[in-house]
């Protein structure tokens, strides 16, 4: 089996940050990755969906918009990669967004 590896990559553009977490573990079957991807698109969590992934993705999209959130990629027996995309913001911008979201 050997040593597992986890890699964190951070990419940025003028207005976006993308974090990729990649591992060389067992990967996820095509059927399961399909279910997980579908669950990330749902408005409400279904029983079989991963609550953690669903919740994180939902919060990112509610806070920043539908163009942001999680993406999943995997090949069984080779790797899994989860990508988190969020807008670049300054602390003040973030506070302003939070106040608008709360209706203040």
N, C-alpha and C positions, 0 to 999 in steps of 0.2 A: 504493500500500500504506500509506503513512503510518507514524507512530510506533506501536509496540506499547505496551501498557500492562499493568503488573502491579500488582495491588492486594492488600494483606494486611489482612484484617479480623480482629480478635480480639474474641470475645464471651465473657462469663462469667456464670455463675449462682453461687449459694452454694457449689455443690460440683462445678462442671464448667467447663472451658475449651474453647473451640472456636476453632480457627484456620482461616480460609478464605483460600486463595491462588487468585486469579482472574486470568486473562489474556484479552485480546481477540484472541488469535491465531487460527490456522486451525481450532481445535476438533478434535473427534474424531468419526468417523463413528458412527452409531447402532450398527452391528454391532460395531465395535471397543470402544466404551464398554460395550456389553453383555458382551463377553468379559472386559474388565477388571473390571467389577463382579462377574461370576461368579467370577473368579480370586480375588478378595478373600474370598469365602465358602468357598473350598476349604481342606481341612485340609492338603493337600500341593500344592506348586507343580507346575503342568503346564508342559510345554515352551514353549507359546506365551504364557504369562503373563509380565508384566513382573516381573522379580525384585525390583527396588527397591520397587515398590508393595506387592507380596506380602510382602516381608520386613518392611517398616515396619509394615504392618497386623498381621501375625502377632505381632510383638514387642509391640506395644501391647496386643493382645487377651490374649496370654499373661500379660503383666505386670499389666494392670488389669482385665481381664474382657471378655466378649463384647459388652457394650454400648458399648464404646469402639473407636476405630480410624479408618479412612479411609472417606470417601464421595466418589464421583466424579460430576460433572455436566458435560455438555458439549453444545454445539450446533455442529455442523459449520459452519464459515465464520463463527462468531460469538465463541465463548468456550469456556474450560474452567475449572472450579472444582474444587479438591480441598479437602475439609474434613477436618481432623484434630481428633478429640474425645478429650480425656483428663480424668481427674478432677483437681480442684484438690487439691494436697497441699503440705504443708510439707516442708522438707528432712528433718526427723526422721521424718515419716510415710513418706516415700519410702524412707529407709534401712531402716525397719522392714519395709516391704513387700518390699524386696529380700532381707532376711535370711530372711523367711518363705518367699519363693519358692525360695530356695536351701536351705531345710530347716535353717537354723541356729538 
